[in-house]
Amino acid sequence: AQTVTQSQPEMSVQEAETVTLSCTYDTSESDYYLFWYKQPPSRQMILVIRQEAYKQQNATENRFSVNFQKAAKSFSLKISDSQLGDAAMYFCAYKGGQNFVFGPGTRLSVLP
Amino acid sequence: GAVVSQHPSWVICKSGTSVKIECRSLDFQATTMFWYRQFPKQSLMLMATSNEGSKATYEQGVEKDKFLINHASLTLSTLTVTSAHPEDSSFYICSVIPSAAILYNEQFFGPGTRLTVL
């Protein structure tokens, strides 16, 4: 079974600085998708970024980018120029076939 | 992205009663919807996969007779918590995978329903 691990339960970053959230996963499949979701206090899940495993190029969405290392099964999220609104729970997720597997989450605090 | 609604957003019920939660896909037809449960400060736990026109697929450990799922149309799935107990109190979230192939690998989440069983 696939598993997703986020080794940092909590992280903090100074406003305008850069922070990297870690995620590793375990799978025997070669074709899959990886996601980072943000869950603010409202608890609405919001897609931040996604990566197709067959693409070598790292995905980027404005201030958010990933470092996808397929061989190492690592999928970290980098947030640049952190803003107060980035404070939230961040979940790394894996999708192979029809099933989604979520990591335990990292709570990110942004310090003014 | 797709807009997904859930109703109610918050419900309080007495122990032993049943509660129905609706999940609607407002922009897309969805052959597949997921139901998740989230405890405070924890991750999402998949409960079941709801397939339009067929029986739901439940994850191991989830009681299918307690958590009844009906996916009667391409835009509506319902989760009924039967004979609710205080331990069923949780945050329930649905998500939708649009039927359109181009969006197939992305799920869109509803805003969640907070259930409190007294």
gemmi code that builds the backbone of each chain (N, CA, C; Angstrom):
import gemmi

chains = {
    "A": [
        ("ALA", (0.837, -1.182, 0.000), (0.000, 0.000, 0.000), (0.891, 1.258, 0.000)),
        ("GLN", (0.332, 2.280, -0.645), (1.111, 3.514, -0.699), (1.040, 4.250, 0.631)),
        ("THR", (2.102, 4.916, 0.982), (2.131, 5.730, 2.196), (2.759, 7.074, 1.872)),
        ("VAL", (2.344, 8.076, 2.622), (2.881, 9.423, 2.470), (3.325, 9.904, 3.843)),
        ("THR", (4.545, 10.395, 3.919), (5.117, 10.824, 5.195), (5.496, 12.301, 5.126)),
        ("GLN", (5.087, 13.017, 6.140), (5.527, 14.401, 6.303), (6.186, 14.469, 7.674)),
        ("SER", (7.479, 14.654, 7.685), (8.254, 14.509, 8.917), (8.237, 15.755, 9.790)),
        ("GLN", (7.645, 16.828, 9.305), (7.634, 18.074, 10.065), (6.202, 18.387, 10.513)),
        ("PRO", (5.834, 18.071, 11.744), (4.471, 18.380, 12.197), (4.192, 19.882, 12.190)),
        ("GLU", (5.217, 20.662, 12.501), (5.038, 22.116, 12.563), (6.275, 22.807, 11.984)),
        ("MET", (5.998, 23.921, 11.306), (7.080, 24.743, 10.791), (6.675, 26.202, 10.963)),
        ("SER", (7.672, 27.051, 11.041), (7.385, 28.482, 11.078), (8.361, 29.203, 10.161)),
        ("VAL", (7.897, 30.331, 9.651), (8.715, 31.117, 8.741), (8.425, 32.584, 8.969)),
        ("GLN", (9.432, 33.381, 8.785), (9.255, 34.830, 8.890), (8.602, 35.329, 7.599)),
        ("GLU", (7.734, 36.281, 7.754), (7.093, 36.889, 6.587), (8.165, 37.341, 5.595)),
        ("ALA", (7.905, 37.064, 4.312), (8.787, 37.410, 3.188), (9.962, 36.446, 3.008)),
        ("GLU", (10.129, 35.521, 3.933), (11.196, 34.553, 3.805), (10.700, 33.307, 3.051)),
        ("THR", (11.618, 32.370, 2.887), (11.316, 31.132, 2.155), (11.309, 29.945, 3.106)),
        ("VAL", (10.392, 29.035, 2.877), (10.302, 27.837, 3.709), (10.077, 26.633, 2.808)),
        ("THR", (10.612, 25.498, 3.243), (10.443, 24.248, 2.487), (9.799, 23.192, 3.369)),
        ("LEU", (8.728, 22.628, 2.883), (8.023, 21.556, 3.577), (8.372, 20.218, 2.925)),
        ("SER", (8.672, 19.236, 3.738), (9.129, 17.945, 3.228), (7.993, 16.945, 3.077)),
        ("CYS", (8.167, 16.075, 2.115), (7.207, 14.993, 1.902), (7.942, 13.833, 1.229)),
        ("THR", (7.767, 12.648, 1.752), (8.260, 11.447, 1.084), (7.106, 10.474, 0.956)),
        ("TYR", (7.220, 9.586, 0.005), (6.129, 8.646, -0.241), (6.719, 7.307, -0.632)),
        ("ASP", (5.887, 6.326, -0.565), (6.328, 4.982, -0.916), (5.320, 4.391, -1.889)),
        ("THR", (5.806, 3.917, -3.017), (4.937, 3.299, -4.005), (5.757, 2.401, -4.911)),
        ("SER", (5.087, 1.427, -5.478), (5.744, 0.563, -6.453), (5.291, 0.899, -7.868)),
        ("GLU", (4.396, 1.864, -7.985), (3.885, 2.264, -9.291), (4.844, 3.239, -9.959)),
        ("SER", (4.776, 3.291, -11.264), (5.641, 4.203, -12.007), (4.889, 5.433, -12.500)),
        ("ASP", (3.567, 5.298, -12.584), (2.739, 6.404, -13.067), (1.817, 6.852, -11.951)),
        ("TYR", (1.977, 8.076, -11.500), (1.161, 8.570, -10.403), (1.232, 10.100, -10.391)),
        ("TYR", (0.478, 10.682, -9.473), (0.423, 12.131, -9.338), (0.666, 12.496, -7.886)),
        ("LEU", (1.253, 13.645, -7.697), (1.519, 14.143, -6.351), (0.924, 15.534, -6.221)),
        ("PHE", (0.437, 15.843, -5.045), (-0.237, 17.112, -4.807), (0.197, 17.706, -3.470)),
        ("TRP", (0.114, 19.007, -3.397), (0.153, 19.706, -2.124), (-1.175, 20.453, -1.984)),
        ("TYR", (-1.831, 20.217, -0.832), (-3.072, 20.904, -0.514), (-2.853, 21.771, 0.716)),
        ("LYS", (-3.550, 22.870, 0.721), (-3.522, 23.797, 1.853), (-4.886, 23.768, 2.530)),
        ("GLN", (-4.879, 23.702, 3.853), (-6.140, 23.764, 4.604), (-6.041, 24.896, 5.629)),
        ("PRO", (-6.591, 26.051, 5.291), (-6.575, 27.175, 6.232), (-7.561, 26.937, 7.378)),
        ("PRO", (-7.648, 27.855, 8.320), (-8.584, 27.669, 9.448), (-10.031, 27.428, 9.023)),
        ("SER", (-10.415, 27.892, 7.863), (-11.777, 27.627, 7.385), (-12.006, 26.146, 7.089)),
        ("ARG", (-10.928, 25.406, 6.973), (-10.918, 23.955, 6.718), (-11.280, 23.592, 5.275)),
        ("GLN", (-11.396, 24.567, 4.417), (-11.604, 24.291, 2.999), (-10.282, 23.847, 2.391)),
        ("MET", (-10.260, 22.688, 1.799), (-9.053, 22.176, 1.163), (-8.830, 22.893, -0.163)),
        ("ILE", (-7.622, 23.384, -0.353), (-7.287, 24.149, -1.548), (-6.067, 23.524, -2.208)),
        ("LEU", (-6.156, 23.255, -3.485), (-5.015, 22.709, -4.216), (-3.964, 23.792, -4.395)),
        ("VAL", (-2.742, 23.483, -4.000), (-1.645, 24.435, -4.150), (-0.872, 24.163, -5.430)),
        ("ILE", (-0.528, 22.890, -5.631), (0.295, 22.546, -6.774), (0.221, 21.040, -6.997)),
        ("ARG", (0.430, 20.625, -8.234), (0.442, 19.198, -8.506), (1.579, 18.871, -9.465)),
        ("GLN", (1.980, 17.603, -9.413), (3.113, 17.141, -10.215), (2.779, 15.782, -10.806)),
        ("GLU", (2.969, 15.633, -12.091), (2.822, 14.329, -12.730), (4.159, 13.608, -12.649)),
        ("ALA", (4.154, 12.371, -12.248), (5.400, 11.637, -12.031), (6.207, 11.460, -13.315)),
        ("TYR", (5.532, 11.445, -14.465), (6.255, 11.227, -15.705), (6.966, 12.496, -16.195)),
        ("LYS", (6.676, 13.613, -15.549), (7.325, 14.873, -15.926), (8.554, 15.108, -15.050)),
        ("GLN", (9.675, 15.330, -15.677), (10.888, 15.585, -14.913), (10.956, 17.017, -14.406)),
        ("GLN", (10.303, 17.913, -15.129), (10.360, 19.318, -14.732), (9.523, 19.540, -13.488)),
        ("ASN", (10.084, 20.264, -12.538), (9.378, 20.570, -11.307), (8.266, 21.575, -11.568)),
        ("ALA", (7.111, 21.313, -10.961), (5.973, 22.214, -11.125), (6.185, 23.509, -10.342)),
        ("THR", (5.633, 24.576, -10.885), (5.725, 25.894, -10.251), (4.391, 26.610, -10.411)),
        ("GLU", (3.960, 27.231, -9.332), (2.739, 28.049, -9.346), (3.028, 29.307, -8.546)),
        ("ASN", (3.415, 30.360, -9.261), (3.707, 31.646, -8.625), (4.773, 31.466, -7.539)),
        ("ARG", (4.428, 31.702, -6.273), (5.419, 31.621, -5.190), (5.668, 30.193, -4.725)),
        ("PHE", (4.920, 29.250, -5.259), (5.015, 27.860, -4.826), (5.733, 27.012, -5.879)),
        ("SER", (6.677, 26.249, -5.434), (7.365, 25.346, -6.346), (7.684, 24.059, -5.613)),
        ("VAL", (7.926, 23.013, -6.392), (8.240, 21.724, -5.779), (9.609, 21.270, -6.233)),
        ("ASN", (10.193, 20.410, -5.414), (11.410, 19.705, -5.765), (11.048, 18.226, -5.784)),
        ("PHE", (10.823, 17.712, -6.965), (10.384, 16.338, -7.149), (11.577, 15.469, -7.480)),
        ("GLN", (11.887, 14.537, -6.603), (12.979, 13.602, -6.801), (12.366, 12.200, -6.877)),
        ("LYS", (12.113, 11.741, -8.092), (11.379, 10.490, -8.254), (12.120, 9.297, -7.687)),
        ("ALA", (13.411, 9.231, -7.934), (14.186, 8.080, -7.451), (14.197, 8.032, -5.929)),
        ("ALA", (14.263, 9.175, -5.318), (14.265, 9.249, -3.860), (12.863, 9.256, -3.280)),
        ("LYS", (11.852, 9.323, -4.149), (10.455, 9.398, -3.728), (10.258, 10.547, -2.746)),
        ("SER", (10.714, 11.692, -3.179), (10.634, 12.891, -2.367), (9.918, 13.984, -3.143)),
        ("PHE", (9.100, 14.764, -2.442), (8.263, 15.773, -3.107), (8.100, 16.947, -2.142)),
        ("SER", (9.074, 17.828, -2.097), (9.041, 18.936, -1.144), (8.415, 20.174, -1.776)),
        ("LEU", (7.840, 20.992, -0.933), (7.174, 22.224, -1.365), (7.952, 23.425, -0.858)),
        ("LYS", (8.295, 24.323, -1.747), (8.982, 25.550, -1.365), (8.035, 26.725, -1.544)),
        ("ILE", (7.905, 27.485, -0.470), (7.075, 28.696, -0.517), (8.019, 29.890, -0.414)),
        ("SER", (8.023, 30.702, -1.429), (8.885, 31.878, -1.450), (8.092, 33.119, -1.044)),
        ("ASP", (8.810, 34.106, -0.506), (8.151, 35.362, -0.131), (6.887, 35.080, 0.687)),
        ("SER", (7.050, 34.353, 1.769), (5.914, 33.904, 2.567), (5.034, 35.072, 3.005)),
        ("GLN", (3.747, 34.841, 2.967), (2.772, 35.837, 3.364), (1.943, 35.320, 4.537)),
        ("LEU", (1.352, 36.250, 5.278), (0.555, 35.852, 6.437), (-0.559, 34.887, 6.037)),
        ("GLY", (-1.084, 35.070, 4.841), (-2.158, 34.209, 4.368), (-1.730, 32.798, 4.026)),
        ("ASP", (-0.421, 32.561, 4.056), (0.065, 31.203, 3.793), (-0.039, 30.312, 5.027)),
        ("ALA", (-0.305, 30.905, 6.167), (-0.430, 30.127, 7.396), (-1.588, 29.154, 7.273)),
        ("ALA", (-1.298, 27.872, 7.455), (-2.316, 26.837, 7.262), (-1.699, 25.479, 7.531)),
        ("MET", (-2.533, 24.456, 7.456), (-2.050, 23.079, 7.401), (-1.782, 22.758, 5.946)),
        ("TYR", (-0.663, 22.092, 5.703), (-0.325, 21.682, 4.349), (-0.236, 20.159, 4.308)),
        ("PHE", (-0.976, 19.594, 3.361), (-1.000, 18.148, 3.207), (-0.386, 17.756, 1.870)),
        ("CYS", (0.524, 16.815, 1.914), (1.059, 16.201, 0.716), (0.169, 15.012, 0.381)),
        ("ALA", (-0.127, 14.816, -0.879), (-1.022, 13.726, -1.260), (-0.489, 13.004, -2.493)),
        ("TYR", (-0.784, 11.728, -2.536), (-0.372, 10.845, -3.635), (-1.611, 10.283, -4.291)),
        ("LYS", (-1.575, 10.206, -5.608), (-2.668, 9.549, -6.312), (-2.114, 8.568, -7.327)),
        ("GLY", (-2.464, 7.295, -7.115), (-2.141, 6.265, -8.081), (-3.414, 5.531, -8.400)),
        ("GLY", (-3.775, 5.366, -9.659), (-5.084, 4.803, -9.970), (-6.160, 5.775, -9.516)),
        ("GLN", (-7.111, 5.271, -8.756), (-8.200, 6.141, -8.311), (-8.057, 6.566, -6.849)),
        ("ASN", (-7.103, 6.003, -6.155), (-7.006, 6.260, -4.717), (-6.062, 7.408, -4.394)),
        ("PHE", (-6.529, 8.225, -3.479), (-5.709, 9.302, -2.944), (-5.236, 8.920, -1.554)),
        ("VAL", (-3.967, 9.219, -1.257), (-3.431, 8.990, 0.077), (-2.826, 10.302, 0.559)),
        ("PHE", (-3.238, 10.717, 1.745), (-2.761, 11.982, 2.299), (-1.713, 11.739, 3.382)),
        ("GLY", (-0.766, 12.656, 3.454), (0.186, 12.641, 4.548), (-0.449, 13.228, 5.798)),
        ("PRO", (0.244, 13.161, 6.918), (-0.305, 13.627, 8.199), (-0.389, 15.138, 8.313)),
        ("GLY", (0.282, 15.866, 7.448), (0.174, 17.315, 7.455), (1.306, 18.012, 8.190)),
        ("THR", (1.547, 19.245, 7.778), (2.498, 20.147, 8.431), (1.795, 21.463, 8.700)),
        ("ARG", (1.812, 21.875, 9.936), (1.196, 23.159, 10.278), (2.223, 24.263, 10.095)),
        ("LEU", (1.939, 25.193, 9.209), (2.858, 26.289, 8.921), (2.364, 27.573, 9.579)),
        ("SER", (3.247, 28.169, 10.354), (2.968, 29.482, 10.943), (3.838, 30.520, 10.236)),
        ("VAL", (3.265, 31.678, 9.981), (4.009, 32.761, 9.360), (4.101, 33.906, 10.359)),
        ("LEU", (5.307, 34.274, 10.691), (5.551, 35.274, 11.726), (5.714, 36.655, 11.108)),
        ("PRO", (4.997, 37.634, 11.628), (5.089, 38.990, 11.047), (6.416, 39.659, 11.387)),
    ],
    "B": [
        ("GLY", (-11.678, 26.180, -10.870), (-11.926, 24.801, -10.499), (-13.382, 24.532, -10.213)),
        ("ALA", (-13.679, 23.261, -10.041), (-15.058, 22.865, -9.789), (-15.527, 23.380, -8.441)),
        ("VAL", (-16.786, 23.734, -8.362), (-17.390, 24.168, -7.110), (-18.166, 23.008, -6.526)),
        ("VAL", (-17.846, 22.702, -5.291), (-18.501, 21.601, -4.597), (-19.154, 22.151, -3.331)),
        ("SER", (-20.401, 21.835, -3.144), (-21.087, 22.309, -1.944), (-21.431, 21.140, -1.033)),
        ("GLN", (-21.520, 21.435, 0.236), (-21.957, 20.446, 1.228), (-23.032, 21.079, 2.087)),
        ("HIS", (-23.998, 20.242, 2.420), (-25.084, 20.727, 3.269), (-25.511, 19.644, 4.241)),
        ("PRO", (-25.635, 19.929, 5.516), (-25.392, 21.229, 6.130), (-23.902, 21.450, 6.384)),
        ("SER", (-23.539, 22.651, 6.749), (-22.148, 22.925, 7.090), (-21.862, 22.543, 8.537)),
        ("TRP", (-22.920, 22.519, 9.333), (-22.762, 22.201, 10.748), (-24.065, 21.595, 11.249)),
        ("VAL", (-23.975, 20.486, 11.946), (-25.170, 19.846, 12.461), (-24.901, 19.261, 13.838)),
        ("ILE", (-25.874, 19.455, 14.711), (-25.840, 18.866, 16.049), (-27.039, 17.937, 16.154)),
        ("CYS", (-26.797, 16.738, 16.625), (-27.914, 15.798, 16.731), (-27.787, 15.011, 18.035)),
        ("LYS", (-28.869, 14.372, 18.394), (-28.883, 13.549, 19.596), (-28.388, 12.145, 19.273)),
        ("SER", (-27.810, 11.533, 20.250), (-27.331, 10.168, 20.087), (-28.490, 9.250, 19.696)),
        ("GLY", (-28.259, 8.404, 18.699), (-29.290, 7.475, 18.251), (-30.049, 7.929, 17.027)),
        ("THR", (-29.914, 9.180, 16.684), (-30.600, 9.683, 15.490), (-29.708, 9.523, 14.270)),
        ("SER", (-30.297, 9.741, 13.084), (-29.546, 9.652, 11.830), (-29.388, 11.035, 11.225)),
        ("VAL", (-28.291, 11.232, 10.575), (-27.982, 12.518, 9.965), (-27.562, 12.301, 8.519)),
        ("LYS", (-28.110, 13.111, 7.633), (-27.763, 13.018, 6.216), (-26.966, 14.245, 5.803)),
        ("ILE", (-25.852, 13.992, 5.130), (-25.004, 15.063, 4.621), (-25.003, 14.969, 3.096)),
        ("GLU", (-25.248, 16.103, 2.440), (-25.289, 16.122, 0.983), (-24.014, 16.741, 0.415)),
        ("CYS", (-23.576, 16.196, -0.688), (-22.431, 16.727, -1.408), (-22.860, 16.917, -2.855)),
        ("ARG", (-22.746, 18.159, -3.340), (-23.175, 18.467, -4.708), (-22.039, 19.051, -5.524)),
        ("SER", (-21.917, 18.554, -6.730), (-20.984, 19.132, -7.680), (-21.757, 20.125, -8.527)),
        ("LEU", (-21.402, 21.385, -8.425), (-22.194, 22.441, -9.053), (-21.775, 22.723, -10.491)),
        ("ASP", (-20.536, 22.415, -10.826), (-20.044, 22.779, -12.155), (-19.822, 21.596, -13.070)),
        ("PHE", (-19.587, 20.447, -12.485), (-19.205, 19.287, -13.292), (-20.057, 18.084, -12.934)),
        ("GLN", (-20.165, 17.198, -13.894), (-20.711, 15.887, -13.591), (-19.602, 15.054, -12.983)),
        ("ALA", (-19.955, 14.256, -12.023), (-18.944, 13.491, -11.307), (-19.380, 12.047, -11.162)),
        ("THR", (-18.672, 11.159, -11.825), (-18.972, 9.741, -11.659), (-18.393, 9.211, -10.358)),
        ("THR", (-17.423, 9.944, -9.822), (-16.763, 9.496, -8.595), (-16.706, 10.628, -7.577)),
        ("MET", (-17.104, 10.318, -6.371), (-16.966, 11.243, -5.249), (-16.343, 10.476, -4.093)),
        ("PHE", (-15.602, 11.181, -3.282), (-14.980, 10.578, -2.111), (-15.568, 11.196, -0.841)),
        ("TRP", (-15.616, 10.381, 0.181), (-16.013, 10.881, 1.497), (-14.851, 10.665, 2.462)),
        ("TYR", (-14.482, 11.759, 3.145), (-13.390, 11.716, 4.095), (-13.907, 12.108, 5.478)),
        ("ARG", (-13.130, 11.679, 6.451), (-13.395, 12.069, 7.828), (-12.107, 12.675, 8.361)),
        ("GLN", (-12.228, 13.766, 9.095), (-11.055, 14.418, 9.633), (-11.272, 14.738, 11.095)),
        ("PHE", (-10.432, 14.160, 11.935), (-10.455, 14.472, 13.357), (-9.607, 15.714, 13.591)),
        ("PRO", (-9.831, 16.400, 14.717), (-9.080, 17.638, 14.992), (-7.576, 17.421, 14.909)),
        ("LYS", (-6.923, 18.316, 14.204), (-5.475, 18.323, 14.076), (-4.932, 17.049, 13.424)),
        ("GLN", (-5.751, 16.381, 12.659), (-5.295, 15.186, 11.966), (-5.548, 15.317, 10.472)),
        ("SER", (-5.057, 14.335, 9.751), (-5.194, 14.350, 8.297), (-6.555, 13.811, 7.884)),
        ("LEU", (-6.787, 13.841, 6.594), (-8.022, 13.300, 6.064), (-7.925, 11.784, 5.984)),
        ("MET", (-8.982, 11.132, 6.404), (-9.040, 9.685, 6.321), (-10.145, 9.302, 5.346)),
        ("LEU", (-9.771, 8.612, 4.294), (-10.771, 8.219, 3.311), (-11.713, 7.189, 3.909)),
        ("MET", (-13.007, 7.455, 3.794), (-14.006, 6.526, 4.299), (-14.514, 5.614, 3.188)),
        ("ALA", (-14.841, 6.241, 2.063), (-15.446, 5.456, 0.991), (-15.368, 6.211, -0.317)),
        ("THR", (-15.448, 5.445, -1.380), (-15.520, 5.988, -2.730), (-16.937, 5.777, -3.244)),
        ("SER", (-17.551, 6.852, -3.636), (-18.937, 6.815, -4.086), (-18.983, 6.841, -5.606)),
        ("ASN", (-19.563, 5.819, -6.190), (-19.637, 5.716, -7.643), (-21.086, 5.833, -8.106)),
        ("GLU", (-21.324, 6.711, -9.039), (-22.679, 6.947, -9.523), (-23.282, 5.690, -10.117)),
        ("GLY", (-24.443, 5.337, -9.609), (-25.173, 4.198, -10.142), (-24.730, 2.847, -9.618)),
        ("SER", (-23.795, 2.830, -8.722), (-23.356, 1.550, -8.159), (-23.067, 1.711, -6.675)),
        ("LYS", (-22.769, 0.592, -6.044), (-22.527, 0.633, -4.603), (-21.203, 1.311, -4.296)),
        ("ALA", (-21.168, 1.954, -3.148), (-19.940, 2.603, -2.721), (-18.906, 1.564, -2.307)),
        ("THR", (-17.663, 1.954, -2.425), (-16.559, 1.110, -1.985), (-16.033, 1.668, -0.683)),
        ("TYR", (-16.114, 0.869, 0.371), (-15.712, 1.343, 1.689), (-14.283, 0.934, 2.020)),
        ("GLU", (-13.597, 1.798, 2.737), (-12.259, 1.474, 3.208), (-12.355, 0.513, 4.380)),
        ("GLN", (-11.267, -0.179, 4.590), (-11.223, -1.150, 5.674), (-11.466, -0.451, 7.009)),
        ("GLY", (-12.334, -1.051, 7.801), (-12.624, -0.507, 9.116), (-13.812, 0.447, 9.150)),
        ("VAL", (-14.335, 0.802, 8.005), (-15.490, 1.702, 7.945), (-16.751, 0.855, 7.825)),
        ("GLU", (-17.682, 1.059, 8.739), (-18.899, 0.255, 8.757), (-19.879, 0.734, 7.688)),
        ("LYS", (-20.124, -0.082, 6.711), (-21.009, 0.316, 5.620), (-22.466, 0.439, 6.051)),
        ("ASP", (-22.841, -0.275, 7.086), (-24.222, -0.171, 7.559), (-24.437, 1.068, 8.417)),
        ("LYS", (-23.352, 1.628, 8.890), (-23.458, 2.824, 9.713), (-23.338, 4.084, 8.861)),
        ("PHE", (-22.483, 4.027, 7.894), (-22.249, 5.169, 7.016), (-22.780, 4.814, 5.621)),
        ("LEU", (-24.042, 5.164, 5.406), (-24.706, 4.822, 4.151), (-24.421, 5.891, 3.098)),
        ("ILE", (-23.960, 5.448, 1.953), (-23.641, 6.369, 0.876), (-24.515, 6.071, -0.328)),
        ("ASN", (-25.102, 7.125, -0.859), (-25.932, 7.027, -2.046), (-25.469, 8.044, -3.067)),
        ("HIS", (-25.202, 7.570, -4.268), (-24.743, 8.452, -5.339), (-25.733, 8.315, -6.485)),
        ("ALA", (-26.880, 8.947, -6.285), (-28.016, 8.716, -7.174), (-27.916, 9.446, -8.501)),
        ("SER", (-27.118, 10.500, -8.549), (-27.000, 11.238, -9.799), (-25.551, 11.663, -9.991)),
        ("LEU", (-25.272, 12.216, -11.135), (-23.905, 12.620, -11.446), (-23.464, 13.879, -10.708)),
        ("THR", (-24.378, 14.482, -9.956), (-24.013, 15.700, -9.243), (-24.311, 15.636, -7.750)),
        ("LEU", (-24.782, 14.497, -7.268), (-25.168, 14.434, -5.864), (-24.776, 13.098, -5.236)),
        ("SER", (-24.100, 13.205, -4.108), (-23.831, 12.032, -3.275), (-24.239, 12.383, -1.855)),
        ("THR", (-24.809, 11.422, -1.148), (-25.202, 11.668, 0.235), (-24.552, 10.652, 1.155)),
        ("LEU", (-24.200, 11.126, 2.336), (-23.657, 10.282, 3.390), (-24.627, 10.358, 4.554)),
        ("THR", (-25.159, 9.224, 4.969), (-26.064, 9.175, 6.105), (-25.377, 8.445, 7.243)),
        ("VAL", (-25.230, 9.147, 8.353), (-24.682, 8.528, 9.556), (-25.876, 8.003, 10.345)),
        ("THR", (-25.987, 6.701, 10.421), (-27.145, 6.103, 11.075), (-26.848, 5.833, 12.552)),
        ("SER", (-27.875, 5.991, 13.379), (-27.756, 5.749, 14.815), (-26.465, 6.375, 15.344)),
        ("ALA", (-26.381, 7.670, 15.176), (-25.142, 8.381, 15.508), (-24.807, 8.283, 16.992)),
        ("HIS", (-23.516, 8.207, 17.266), (-23.014, 8.183, 18.645), (-21.987, 9.302, 18.798)),
        ("PRO", (-21.704, 9.690, 20.018), (-20.737, 10.786, 20.217), (-19.398, 10.561, 19.518)),
        ("GLU", (-18.978, 9.320, 19.402), (-17.691, 9.052, 18.735), (-17.751, 9.285, 17.231)),
        ("ASP", (-18.943, 9.490, 16.690), (-19.075, 9.820, 15.273), (-18.873, 11.306, 15.029)),
        ("SER", (-18.801, 12.058, 16.106), (-18.568, 13.502, 15.967), (-17.239, 13.718, 15.254)),
        ("SER", (-17.292, 14.498, 14.200), (-16.092, 14.694, 13.387), (-16.388, 15.719, 12.304)),
        ("PHE", (-15.393, 15.959, 11.481), (-15.537, 16.831, 10.320), (-15.550, 15.931, 9.090)),
        ("TYR", (-16.618, 16.003, 8.321), (-16.770, 15.141, 7.151), (-16.622, 15.996, 5.887)),
        ("ILE", (-15.762, 15.527, 5.008), (-15.468, 16.277, 3.787), (-15.713, 15.380, 2.580)),
        ("CYS", (-16.365, 15.929, 1.578), (-16.515, 15.190, 0.335), (-15.618, 15.819, -0.728)),
        ("SER", (-15.289, 15.041, -1.706), (-14.545, 15.584, -2.838), (-15.072, 14.975, -4.126)),
        ("VAL", (-14.837, 15.685, -5.193), (-15.381, 15.312, -6.489), (-14.251, 15.160, -7.494)),
        ("ILE", (-14.324, 14.114, -8.277), (-13.438, 14.010, -9.439), (-14.324, 14.198, -10.665)),
        ("PRO", (-14.179, 15.291, -11.360), (-15.019, 15.520, -12.535), (-14.857, 14.430, -13.580)),
        ("SER", (-15.927, 14.173, -14.270), (-15.904, 13.114, -15.271), (-15.049, 13.458, -16.480)),
        ("ALA", (-14.901, 14.726, -16.744), (-14.101, 15.147, -17.897), (-12.661, 14.645, -17.742)),
        ("ALA", (-12.135, 14.037, -18.760), (-10.825, 13.384, -18.674), (-9.703, 14.347, -18.325)),
        ("ILE", (-9.806, 15.555, -18.819), (-8.714, 16.493, -18.633), (-8.524, 16.850, -17.172)),
        ("LEU", (-9.571, 16.716, -16.408), (-9.492, 17.054, -14.987), (-9.488, 15.811, -14.113)),
        ("TYR", (-9.344, 14.640, -14.729), (-9.558, 13.406, -13.987), (-8.604, 13.225, -12.830)),
        ("ASN", (-7.424, 13.775, -12.949), (-6.452, 13.541, -11.893), (-6.431, 14.623, -10.846)),
        ("GLU", (-7.544, 15.253, -10.655), (-7.620, 16.292, -9.651), (-8.947, 16.174, -8.939)),
        ("GLN", (-8.941, 16.306, -7.640), (-10.184, 16.277, -6.903), (-10.452, 17.644, -6.299)),
        ("PHE", (-11.723, 17.968, -6.247), (-12.158, 19.246, -5.717), (-12.971, 18.988, -4.455)),
        ("PHE", (-12.656, 19.717, -3.421), (-13.228, 19.449, -2.115), (-14.409, 20.346, -1.789)),
        ("GLY", (-15.352, 19.758, -1.071), (-16.410, 20.552, -0.483), (-15.889, 21.250, 0.762)),
        ("PRO", (-16.683, 22.163, 1.303), (-16.236, 22.936, 2.468), (-16.306, 22.170, 3.781)),
        ("GLY", (-16.883, 20.976, 3.758), (-16.922, 20.167, 4.967), (-18.189, 20.361, 5.785)),
        ("THR", (-18.478, 19.351, 6.590), (-19.627, 19.372, 7.504), (-19.146, 18.958, 8.890)),
        ("ARG", (-19.414, 19.819, 9.835), (-19.036, 19.489, 11.210), (-20.224, 18.826, 11.891)),
        ("LEU", (-20.029, 17.586, 12.318), (-21.083, 16.835, 13.004), (-20.747, 16.718, 14.474)),
        ("THR", (-21.688, 17.119, 15.298), (-21.565, 16.968, 16.746), (-22.726, 16.126, 17.236)),
        ("VAL", (-22.411, 15.020, 17.868), (-23.438, 14.125, 18.396), (-23.439, 14.231, 19.913)),
        ("LEU", (-24.574, 14.616, 20.453), (-24.669, 14.816, 21.902), (-25.042, 13.528, 22.633)),
    ],
}
model = gemmi.Model(1)
for chain_id, residues in chains.items():
    chain = gemmi.Chain(chain_id)
    for i, (resn, *xyz) in enumerate(residues, 1):
        res = gemmi.Residue()
        res.name, res.seqid = resn, gemmi.SeqId(i, " ")
        for name, pos in zip(("N", "CA", "C"), xyz):
            atom = gemmi.Atom()
            atom.name, atom.element = name, gemmi.Element(name[0])
            atom.pos, atom.b_iso = gemmi.Position(*pos), 0.0
            res.add_atom(atom)
        chain.add_residue(res)
    model.add_chain(chain)
structure = gemmi.Structure()
structure.add_model(model)
structure.setup_entities()
